[in-house]
Amino acid sequence: MVAGHLREKRGIYHMVLSYIDENGKRATPTKSTGLPVKGNKKRAEAMLNDWRKSEEIALEKRKASGSLKKPDPSKEILFTQFMLEWLEMMRNSVEVTTFAAYSMGIKSKINPYFDKRFPALTLSQLTPKHIQDYYTWEMNVNNVSANTVIHRHANIRKALQYAFKTGLIDINPADRVERPKKVKYVGSTYNDKELEELFAATKGDLLELPIMLAAFYGLRRSEVLGLRWDAIDFDKKTITIRHTVTQTNLDGKSVIIEKDRTKTKSSYRTLPLVKPFEDALLRKREEQEQNRKLCGRSYDKSHLDYINLNEIGKLITPGFLTQHFPIVLERNGMRKIRFHDLRHSCASLLYAHGVSLKEIQEWLGHSDISTTSNIYTHLDYSSKVASANAILSLLGPTEENAALQPEEVHTDVPVAV
């Protein structure tokens, strides 16, 4: 079986094949498509497919001539080398953030483990036990969470599935591995009083507006930092969520990713611009204009269209926001929560004020109401209390049958979305 993938080199697509030749040795011939990367991916893929098929036919003819020797295991591709080749193949097939996660897991965690313990392990020699032992080692020695191991498993299984489909291995050993059970993260929320204290404490702070946007509008971190002035319509009094800013580590460097799209189609939404936010945004715009005049040539003009900038015009990064938020809480003696928990606090307060789950779904930008109900299972508790009280009323007004109180609702939040 002949496998193949595209590789970018100096702005041109190159084709790379991988197979065991008639002498039992691994062959990895390359050929340029001559096509520029931009706008030519489908044409390059078609050329790759044609070349791969022709090479398969040629290989079969050589096999039929009786020149094929029994493969020499020592010449087979190493498991860790295969993982690197698969990773490179995925570079142009997935989002940058996804590729960065793959790269981090493979280069920093998976490959170092196998290179140290099984340096000569080939792809065909890899067994389910090798993989299972790796997961056990990560959890027992490195204290890695079950959820992290599940992500690593997804990387390994996807790579090995490609090897299986292209005939490099007969089975996918990752399919025979027991994954650890996923653990749901239990977060916290702020009540209305705590949010008031937070707003007062961060008055004038660089994070004042990001905190307000997350707590009132329930915006994700990427949506808060991706907010630009063209998303604000001061005439129609609307704020549109359509651009995001994320951050990832790629090849040892921190990379800021600006995208003209949201997490899902439903995350693209338009919300009402209420008076307090309109005033805050107008103050922010005036403040940016003053900072630009004061800094002169030192002011960073590369992000003038963004709202959340620091005093010299630089974009507030996701990393800074995540690091600075707990410092703000500690400095003001407030209970520790994550920045993302402000989004959960928003949902809890909306529900407490009679907003339905369907309306909360649309406000937060969830693609499906089941997502909302699964995340905020505690919100349904109030309706269950009402149902219980209705049944209790049938049993008669006794002290033992005293009505349950809605304030008994448990407000922990099980997962983050």
N, C-alpha and C positions, 0 to 999 in steps of 0.2 A: 504494500500500500504506500502510495506517495502522498506525503503531507506537504502543505505549502502555506506561506504567508507573505504579506507585503511588508516592506521595510522602507522607511524614508531615509534618503541620503542626499544631502545638499539640495533639498527641495524637489527631488525626483523620486517616484516610486520605483523600487527594485523588488524583484520576485526572488523568493528563497524557497527551495524545495528541501525535503528531508526524507530519506529512505535508506533501507539496507540494500546495497547493490549486489550484483551477481557474484561478487567475491566475499560476501558476508561482512563488508565494511560499510560504515555509515557514510552516505554521500549527502552533501549540502550544497549543490550548485546554485549559483545566483545569476540573475540576468536583469539588466535594466529594461524598464518598460519605455523609457524615453518620455514619459508623461509627467508633467508638473503635478505636485500634490494637490493643489487647489482645484477643486471642481472635477477631478478625474478619478475618484475612488472607484466608481462602478466600472469604468473602462479598464482600470488596472486590475480589478478583481476578475473581470472576464478574461483578460490576457493570462492572468495567473492560472485560472481554471483550465484554459486551453493548453497551456504548457504542461500543467500537472497531468492532464489526461494523456497527452502525447508521450510524456515520460513514462507513465504507467504502461502504455502499450509497448514501448520500446523495452521496458524492463521485463514484461511478460514474454516477449520474443526471446530475450536473452535467457530467461528461465527455461523456455521450451527447448532451447538448443543444448541444454544440459550443462551449461557452464556455471550454474549457480551452486555455490558451495554452502555447506552448513554454517550458519552464522557463528562467529566467534564471540562468546559472551564478553570477552575482554575488550572488544571493539564496539560494544553497544553503548548507547548514550547513557551517561550517568543521570540518576534521578534529579539531582540538583541542577545539572546543566539543562535538562529538559524544562525544569520549572522556569529557568531564566529565559529560555527560548520562547516558551509559551507567554511569559510576561511581556516580552518585547513584541510578540505578535498582537497582544491585547492593547498595546499602546494607542493604536489608531481605531480601536473598536469600541472603547468605552469612554465615559466622561473622565476628565482629568482627575477629579476627586476620587472616582472609583479606581482608576489606575494607580493613584498615589497610595490608596489603601492596600491594593494588591502588592505593590512594590515594597511597602513597609513590612507587610507580613512575610513575604517570601525572602527578601534580601536580609532583613534584620532578625527574623525569628526562625522560620522554617528551615532555610538552607544552612544557617550556622549550626543548627542541631544535627542535621544529617551529615554535613561535611565533617563534623568532629567525631561522631560515633560510627558512621558507616561511609567512610570516604570513597569506597569502591562500589557502592550500591548502584546497580544499574536500574533503569526504568522497569525492565521486565522482571527483576528480582524483588521489587518492592512488594510487600505483603500487607494485609490488613493489620497484622500485629505490629509491624514497623510504625504504622500510622497511629494505632491505638496507644502504643507505648509513648509516642511523642506527646499525645494529648495528656496522658497521665503524668508525664514528667512536667509539662507546663503547669498543670494544676497543683501538683503536690510539691514541686521544688520551687517554681517561680511564683506560686500563689496567683496564677492567672485566673480570671473569672471564667465561669462556664460560657458566658455570652461571647467572650473574646475567642475561646477555643472553637465555638460554633462558627465564628467568622473565618478562622483559619481553616476549618474543615471545608467551608464553602469554597475557599481558594483552591485547596488541594483537590477536592472532588471535581471542580470545574475543569482544572488543568488535565486531570487524568481522564475525564470524560472525552476531552478532545483527543487524547492519545488513543483511547479506545475506538472512537469513531474513525480515526485515520489509520487504524490497523497496527499501531505501534505496540499495543498490548491486547491480550485476548479478553480480559475482564477489567472492570474498574474496581481495584481493591478498596477504594474509599466507600463503596456501597455496602461493604461488609463490616463497617466500623460502627460502634455504638457511640453516638454523640451524647455529650452531657445534657442534662435537662436545663432548658433556658430559665433564667431567673428574672422575674419582673422587678424593675427598679421602682422603689417606693419613694416618691418625692414629697415635697411639702408645699403648702400654699400660705399666702398672707391673707388675713381677713381685711375688711375695709379700714379698721383702725390702724393696723400695721402699715397698710399702704399709704394712709394719710401721713403717718410718721416718716415713712420713707421719702415721700414727695417733699416734705418739709426739710428733711435732713440733706437732701441732694440739691436743694435750691442753689443754683449758680455753679453746680458741679458740671464737669464735662459730660457726665453720664445722665444729667437731668432729663433731657429729652428722650434718649434711648430707653430709660426706665419707664417714663410715662407712656411711650408708644407700646412697650411690651405689656405693661399692666392694664392699660385702657383698651387698646385695640387687639391685644393678644398676639402681637406680631412675633414671629420667630426672629432669632438673632440675625440671620441672613437677610430677612426682610427689613428689619430696623436699619441696618447699616447700608442696605441697598436702596433706601428711599432717596429719591432725587426731586429736585424742584419741579420738574415737569410732571410729577405724579400728583402735585397739589393744584387743584382748581379753586382759586379763591372766589371766583364768580359763582360757580355752581355749588360751592361748599362741599367738595368731595376730595377724598384721598384714595389713590389707586395703587394697589400692590401689584407690581409687574416686573420688578428688577431685584436681583439678589447679589450679595457679596459674601463669598465664603473664603476660607483660608485652608491650605493644606501644605504638607511637606513633600516635596518631590525631588529626588536625587540630591538630598541633603540641603535643599534650599526651601525657605518658606515662600509659598506662592499665593498671591491674592487672585481670586477668580471672580470676575464681574460678568454676570449673565443677564440678558434681557428675557429671562423667563423665571418662573417660580418653581417650587418643589413639585407641584402637580398642577394640572389645568384648573382645578378648583381653588388652588391657592391664589390664582389671579382673581382679584376681587376689588370692588369699589366700596368704600365705607364713607359714612358722613363725616365731614370736617366740622367738629363741634367748636364752639366759641373759644374755650380755654386753649385748645390746640392751635386754632387759627392765630390767636394772640401770641402763643409761644413760638410759632413758626415765623411770624412777622418779626418778633424780637431776634430770633436766630438769624434771619436774613440781614437785618440791620447790623447785628454783631459781626457777621462775616464781612460785610462791606467795610466796617470800621477797622477790623483786623487786617484786611487787605491793604487799606491805606496806610496803616501804621507800619506794617512789615515791608511795604514797597516791593523791591525785587526779591526779597527773601521769602515772600509768600508763595507757597506751592500752588500753581495754577492748573495742575493736571486733573483736579477733581472739583472744579468750580460748580459742576452741575449737581453735586451731592449735598445733602443736608447736614449729615453728621461728620463734621470736620473738627480738627483741633484748632488752636489759636493761630497756627502758621499755615493752615490750609491743607494739612495732611489728613487723609481719610482715617477715621477711627477703624482699626482692624478688629476682626472677630477675636483674635488672641488677646488684644488689649482689653476688650470688653469683658471677656471671661476672667481675666486676671484681676482687673481693677474692681469689678463688682463686689466680690467678697471683702476686699479692703475697705470699700465704702461702708459695708454693713458692720464690719468689726469696729471701724472708727467711730460709728454712731451707736454702738452697743445693741445692734439689732440681731434678731435670730437669723442664723445662717440658712440661706436657701440658694439654689442655683439661679442664674439669670433666666433660664428657660422656665423656671417655676413661676415667674411673673405671668407667663402665658396661661399656666394652669390656674393661677389666682384669678385671672380675668374670667375664665370659664366658670369657676366656682361662684364668683360674685354675680355673673349674669344669671345663672340658674337660681341663686338665692333670691334674685329680684324678679322671678317669674318668667324668665326667658326660656323658651322650650329648647330641647336638645337639637331640633331641626334648625332653629334660628342660630344656636351656638355653633353648629356645624358650618353654616354659611359665614358666620362672623369670623371664625378661625381659619376657614379655607380648607376644611377636610373634604376629601373626595367622596366619602360615604358616611352616612350617619352611624353605621356600625363602628366606624373608627372612633367617632366621638363618644359613643356609649361604652365602648371597650376601655377607652382611656379614662373616662370620668365615670366609672361604675358607681362611685360614691354619690354622684348627683341623683341617681335613681332612688336613693334611700329615702328621700323625703316623700316620694309617692308611695313607697312601701309602708311608711309610717301612717300615711292617710288611710291606706287599705286596712292596716292592722286596727286602727282606731274605729273604722267602720264595723269591723267584725266584733270588736270589744263592746260596742254600743248595744249589740244584740244580746250580750251576756248580762246586761244589767249594770247599773251604776254602783259598783262596790269598790272598796279601797283597793282590793287586789286587781281589779280591772281598770285601774286608773289609766287615763290616756297617755300614750307615749308622746314625748316632746320632740319636735323637729330638730331642736338644737343638739340632740344626741347624735346627729349625723357625724360620721367619721370622715375627716377631710383629707386623708392621705391620698396621694395620686399615684396609681400604679406604674405608668410608663410615660415616656417622653416622646412626643411627636411634634 
